[in-house]
Amino acid sequence: MLKTLHLFFFLCLSINAKDVPTLTGPVMDQANIYSKGFIQSLSSTLREFNKSTGAQLQVFTINNLADETIESYSIKTVDQWQLGNKKSDQGLLFLISVDDRKMRIEVGQGLEGVITDILAGRLIDRAKPYFKEGDYQGGTSYVMTNLMKLINGEIEPKRITKKSRKQGLPFWLIILIIIILFGRGNRRRSSWILYSGVGGGRSSSFGGGWSGGGGGFSGGGASGSW
């Protein structure tokens, strides 16, 4: 009888579980909170960063979590996408659930020494004012820019504090990062924005393939609400 109840419970969970879409690009915007230009610029930056460092950083926005927690859906997503290289496990997911007003940084095992739970939490705290004002692009830009700088060793972890958002980085610094880190600021790429069939959201699928490399995750990172 007990086994039957357990089976019924897990069947109910599977029915209500939120599906994970197919990974098609560095920025999966199912919530439609970004402009096309922002998706193109950030996707280009994340692709170049992946080529330069081997770290695979991913942005994923959704409308809501349905009946799941952001932690469970985040780990389910990275388990399916397997971001990062299998040997180095340098994958990272920045998940945003707009209706639930929640976000999470899920850190791959190979990056946990650089992006600690404390640092991930501080980045989320610093991004909250952007999200509260509906500036999703500014908040995303701030988080991803600082994540890349931390991985590259360009800033000291102690500089990521809980001070005012006035110290946050504007989106145009994303473009500056391309120029400084990769020396390709004057090279324009032809690109296309394709629309995902899941939830009507936009996703980046230009500039070649984008798929996980078998990276592992163990639940490192941090979550927050705004």
Backbone hydrogen bonds, N-H to C=O, Kabsch-Sander energy under -0.5 kcal/mol:
donor,donor_aa,acceptor,acceptor_aa,energy
5,L,1,M,-2.0
6,H,2,L,-2.2
7,L,3,K,-2.5
8,F,4,T,-2.2
9,F,5,L,-2.3
10,F,6,H,-2.4
11,L,7,L,-2.0
12,C,8,F,-1.9
13,L,9,F,-1.9
14,S,10,F,-2.1
15,I,11,L,-1.8
16,N,12,C,-2.0
17,A,13,L,-1.1
28,M,26,P,-0.5
28,M,59,V,-2.8
29,D,27,V,-0.7
29,D,202,R,-3.3
30,Q,28,M,-0.9
30,Q,61,T,-1.6
32,N,29,D,-0.9
39,I,35,S,-2.1
40,Q,36,K,-2.4
41,S,37,G,-2.5
42,L,38,F,-2.8
43,S,39,I,-2.4
44,S,40,Q,-2.3
45,T,41,S,-2.1
46,L,42,L,-2.6
47,R,43,S,-2.2
48,E,44,S,-2.3
49,F,45,T,-2.5
50,N,46,L,-1.9
51,K,47,R,-2.1
52,S,48,E,-2.3
53,T,49,F,-2.6
54,G,49,F,-0.6
54,G,50,N,-1.8
56,Q,90,Q,-2.8
57,L,55,A,-0.7
58,Q,92,L,-2.3
59,V,26,P,-2.7
60,F,94,F,-2.5
61,T,28,M,-3.1
62,I,96,I,-2.8
67,D,16,N,-0.6
68,E,65,L,-2.1
73,Y,69,T,-2.3
74,S,70,I,-2.0
75,I,71,E,-2.2
76,K,72,S,-1.9
77,T,73,Y,-2.1
78,V,74,S,-2.4
79,D,75,I,-1.9
80,Q,76,K,-1.5
81,W,77,T,-2.9
82,Q,78,V,-2.7
86,K,213,G,-1.2
89,D,85,N,-3.2
91,G,89,D,-1.1
92,L,56,Q,-2.0
93,L,106,E,-2.5
94,F,58,Q,-3.0
95,L,93,L,-0.7
95,L,104,R,-2.8
96,I,60,F,-2.4
97,S,102,K,-2.9
98,V,62,I,-2.2
98,V,96,I,-0.6
99,D,63,N,-2.7
101,R,97,S,-0.8
101,R,98,V,-0.8
102,K,97,S,-2.0
103,M,224,G,-2.5
104,R,95,L,-2.4
105,I,222,A,-2.6
106,E,93,L,-3.1
106,E,104,R,-0.6
107,V,105,I,-0.6
107,V,220,G,-2.8
108,G,91,G,-2.7
109,Q,216,G,-2.2
110,G,89,D,-2.0
111,L,89,D,-0.6
111,L,108,G,-1.7
112,E,108,G,-0.7
112,E,109,Q,-0.7
114,V,111,L,-1.1
115,I,111,L,-3.4
116,T,114,V,-1.0
120,A,116,T,-2.7
121,G,117,D,-2.2
122,R,118,I,-2.1
123,L,119,L,-2.4
124,I,120,A,-2.0
125,D,121,G,-2.2
126,R,122,R,-2.4
127,A,123,L,-1.5
128,K,124,I,-1.3
130,Y,127,A,-0.7
131,F,127,A,-1.7
132,K,128,K,-2.7
133,E,129,P,-1.3
134,G,131,F,-1.4
135,D,130,Y,-2.7
136,Y,134,G,-1.6
139,G,135,D,-2.2
140,T,136,Y,-2.5
141,S,137,Q,-2.6
142,Y,138,G,-2.2
143,V,139,G,-2.1
144,M,140,T,-2.7
145,T,141,S,-2.4
146,N,142,Y,-1.9
147,L,143,V,-2.2
148,M,144,M,-2.3
149,K,145,T,-2.0
150,L,146,N,-2.4
151,I,147,L,-2.3
152,N,148,M,-2.1
153,G,149,K,-0.5
153,G,150,L,-0.9
154,E,149,K,-2.7
155,I,149,K,-0.7
159,R,156,E,-2.1
160,I,157,P,-1.7
161,T,159,R,-1.3
167,Q,164,S,-1.7
168,G,165,R,-2.4
173,L,170,P,-1.6
174,I,171,F,-2.4
175,I,171,F,-0.6
176,L,172,W,-1.5
177,I,173,L,-2.3
178,I,174,I,-1.4
179,I,175,I,-1.7
180,I,176,L,-2.9
181,L,177,I,-2.8
182,F,177,I,-0.6
182,F,178,I,-1.4
183,G,178,I,-0.5
183,G,179,I,-1.1
184,R,178,I,-1.1
187,R,184,R,-1.4
188,R,186,N,-0.7
194,L,192,W,-0.6
194,L,203,S,-1.0
196,S,194,L,-0.5
196,S,201,G,-2.2
199,G,197,G,-0.7
201,G,198,V,-1.2
202,R,29,D,-2.5
203,S,194,L,-1.9
204,S,27,V,-2.1
205,S,192,W,-0.8
213,G,82,Q,-1.0
213,G,84,G,-1.1
214,G,82,Q,-1.5
215,G,82,Q,-1.5
215,G,84,G,-1.3
218,S,107,V,-0.6
220,G,107,V,-0.6
222,A,105,I,-1.7
224,G,103,M,-2.3
226,W,101,R,-1.8
